[in-house]
């Protein structure tokens, strides 16, 4: 069994939404804004010469070039507008794409295939996490990119529960058991802890 597990290859049967594109776009916009602001600050403080610091923001030479080359200026503006529109639509489509829940496929040395559904994995993790003292209920789902599944947990705690103890059990027992049972060296996870306020109000 151990030899078979060492040779298992994990594959996801469905792709899922990734935050890589969104993070890249936000980072790019942030870097451009930082560079533009820093450049304007340095110019205003006279780093590139006192004369340049006193000149208007709209460079007269650039304005003159635009007046003498209206066709090129309009074409460049239209191209830039189309590019920004395409980027905006693409980012919107990526953000609105429904998140999928990948089933995991394992293949051993004999090419035997075992498919474990994301629902089965989530149910097993949920059941295991709800055995932790102080945990009232758990919502679990398996998401993630191809070949890199991510486990998401929303854990509702009873009032007065030792949060550190619950976190330790989740980290060292539930998540480790899920990772080992799937034969993974790493398993990305996102855990959200919340107080079961509805139950607490009923107790009062």
C-alpha positions as CSV (number, residue, x, y, z in Angstrom):
1,X,0.0,0.0,0.0
2,X,2.8,2.4,0.9
3,X,4.6,1.7,-2.4
4,X,1.3,2.5,-4.3
5,X,0.8,5.7,-2.4
6,X,4.3,6.9,-3.2
7,X,3.7,6.4,-6.9
8,X,0.3,8.1,-6.9
9,X,-0.1,11.1,-9.3
10,X,-2.7,13.6,-8.3
11,X,-4.9,15.1,-11.1
12,X,-7.8,17.4,-11.0
13,X,-10.7,16.7,-13.4
14,X,-11.9,20.2,-13.5
15,X,-10.4,23.6,-13.4
16,X,-11.3,26.3,-10.8
17,X,-11.2,30.0,-10.6
18,X,-7.8,31.4,-9.7
19,X,-7.0,34.7,-8.0
20,X,-3.7,35.0,-9.8
21,X,-5.1,37.2,-12.6
22,X,-6.9,39.5,-10.2
23,X,-3.9,39.8,-8.0
24,X,-1.6,40.5,-11.0
25,X,-3.9,43.2,-12.3
26,X,-4.2,44.9,-8.9
27,X,-0.5,44.7,-8.3
28,X,0.2,46.1,-11.8
29,X,-2.1,49.1,-11.2
30,X,-0.6,49.7,-7.8
31,X,2.9,49.6,-9.1
32,X,2.0,52.0,-12.0
33,X,0.3,54.4,-9.5
34,X,3.3,54.3,-7.2
35,X,5.8,54.9,-10.0
36,X,3.7,57.8,-11.3
37,X,3.3,59.4,-7.9
38,X,6.9,59.0,-7.0
39,X,8.1,60.4,-10.3
40,X,5.8,63.5,-9.9
41,X,7.0,64.0,-6.3
42,X,10.7,63.9,-7.4
43,X,10.1,66.2,-10.3
44,X,8.2,68.7,-8.1
45,X,11.1,68.7,-5.6
46,X,13.5,69.7,-8.3
47,X,15.4,66.4,-8.6
48,X,15.5,66.8,-12.4
49,X,16.2,70.5,-12.3
50,X,14.5,73.6,-11.0
51,X,13.3,74.6,-14.4
52,X,11.6,71.2,-15.0
53,X,9.9,71.5,-11.6
54,X,8.4,74.8,-12.5
55,X,7.0,73.7,-15.8
56,X,3.3,72.8,-16.1
57,X,2.2,69.2,-15.8
58,X,1.0,69.2,-19.4
59,X,4.4,69.6,-21.2
60,X,4.1,72.2,-23.9
61,X,6.3,70.2,-26.2
62,X,4.0,67.2,-25.9
63,X,0.9,69.4,-26.5
64,X,2.5,70.8,-29.5
65,X,3.3,67.4,-30.9
66,X,-0.4,66.4,-30.3
67,X,-1.6,69.4,-32.2
68,X,0.7,68.7,-35.1
69,X,-0.1,65.0,-35.2
70,X,-3.8,64.7,-34.5
71,X,-4.3,61.5,-36.5
72,X,-1.6,59.6,-34.6
73,X,-2.8,61.0,-31.2
74,X,-6.4,59.9,-31.9
75,X,-5.3,56.5,-33.1
76,X,-3.2,56.0,-30.0
77,X,-6.0,57.1,-27.7
78,X,-8.5,54.7,-29.4
79,X,-6.1,51.8,-29.2
80,X,-5.4,52.5,-25.5
81,X,-9.2,52.7,-24.8
82,X,-9.8,49.4,-26.6
83,X,-7.0,47.8,-24.7
84,X,-8.3,49.0,-21.4
85,X,-11.8,47.9,-22.3
86,X,-10.6,44.4,-23.2
87,X,-8.7,44.2,-20.0
88,X,-11.7,45.3,-17.9
89,X,-14.0,42.9,-19.6
90,X,-11.5,40.0,-19.3
91,X,-11.0,40.7,-15.6
92,X,-14.8,40.9,-15.0
93,X,-15.3,37.6,-16.8
94,X,-12.6,35.9,-14.7
95,X,-14.0,37.3,-11.5
96,X,-17.6,36.2,-12.3
97,X,-16.6,32.7,-13.5
98,X,-18.3,30.2,-11.2
99,X,-16.0,28.4,-8.8
100,X,-15.7,24.7,-9.4
101,X,-15.1,21.8,-7.1
102,X,-12.5,19.4,-8.5
103,X,-12.7,15.7,-8.1
104,X,-9.4,14.1,-7.5
105,X,-8.1,11.2,-9.5
106,X,-5.3,8.8,-8.3
107,X,-3.4,6.4,-10.5
108,X,-1.2,3.7,-9.0
109,X,1.6,1.6,-10.5
110,X,-0.9,-0.8,-12.1
111,X,-2.7,2.2,-13.8
112,X,-5.8,1.6,-11.6
113,X,-7.8,4.7,-11.2
114,X,-9.5,5.9,-8.1
115,X,-11.8,9.0,-8.3
116,X,-12.6,10.8,-5.1
117,X,-15.3,13.4,-5.5
118,X,-14.9,16.8,-3.9
119,X,-18.2,16.3,-2.1
120,X,-16.9,13.1,-0.4
121,X,-13.7,14.8,0.7
122,X,-15.6,17.8,2.1
123,X,-18.0,15.6,3.9
124,X,-15.2,13.6,5.5
125,X,-13.4,16.7,6.6
126,X,-16.6,18.3,7.9
127,X,-17.4,15.2,10.0
128,X,-13.9,15.0,11.4
129,X,-13.8,18.7,12.3
130,X,-17.2,18.6,14.1
131,X,-15.8,16.1,16.5
132,X,-13.5,18.7,18.0
133,X,-14.7,19.9,21.4
134,X,-16.4,23.3,21.2
135,X,-17.2,23.1,17.5
136,X,-20.9,23.4,16.8
137,X,-21.0,23.0,13.0
138,X,-18.6,23.1,10.0
139,X,-19.0,23.9,6.4
140,X,-16.3,22.5,4.1
141,X,-15.6,22.6,0.4
142,X,-12.7,21.6,-1.9
143,X,-11.7,24.2,-4.4
144,X,-8.4,25.2,-6.0
145,X,-6.5,25.2,-9.2
146,X,-5.6,22.2,-11.3
147,X,-3.3,19.9,-9.4
148,X,-3.4,22.3,-6.4
149,X,-6.6,21.8,-4.5
150,X,-7.5,24.1,-1.6
151,X,-9.7,23.2,1.4
152,X,-12.0,25.8,2.7
153,X,-13.5,25.5,6.2
154,X,-16.0,27.7,8.0
155,X,-16.1,26.6,11.6
156,X,-18.8,27.8,14.0
157,X,-17.7,27.7,17.6
158,X,-19.8,27.5,20.8
159,X,-19.6,30.4,23.2
160,X,-16.7,30.1,25.6
161,X,-14.8,27.7,23.4
162,X,-11.0,27.6,23.6
163,X,-10.1,29.0,20.2
164,X,-6.5,28.1,20.4
165,X,-7.4,24.5,21.2
166,X,-9.7,24.3,18.3
167,X,-7.1,25.8,16.0
168,X,-4.5,23.3,17.2
169,X,-6.8,20.4,16.6
170,X,-7.7,21.6,13.2
171,X,-4.1,22.2,12.2
172,X,-2.5,19.1,13.7
173,X,-5.3,16.6,13.4
174,X,-8.0,17.4,10.9
175,X,-5.9,19.0,8.2
176,X,-3.0,16.6,8.6
177,X,-5.4,13.6,8.4
178,X,-7.0,15.0,5.2
179,X,-3.6,15.6,3.6
180,X,-2.3,12.2,4.5
181,X,-5.5,10.3,3.4
182,X,-5.2,12.0,0.0
183,X,-1.5,11.2,-0.2
184,X,-0.5,14.8,-0.6
185,X,2.7,16.4,0.7
186,X,0.9,19.8,1.0
187,X,-2.7,20.8,1.1
188,X,-3.6,24.5,1.0
189,X,-6.3,25.4,3.4
190,X,-8.4,28.5,4.4
191,X,-10.0,28.3,7.8
192,X,-12.6,30.9,9.0
193,X,-13.6,30.7,12.6
194,X,-16.8,32.3,13.8
195,X,-19.0,32.4,16.9
196,X,-22.3,30.5,16.6
197,X,-24.3,33.7,17.6
198,X,-27.7,32.1,16.8
199,X,-27.1,29.3,19.3
200,X,-25.7,31.7,21.9
201,X,-28.8,33.9,21.8
202,X,-31.0,30.8,22.3
203,X,-29.0,29.8,25.4
204,X,-29.4,33.3,26.9
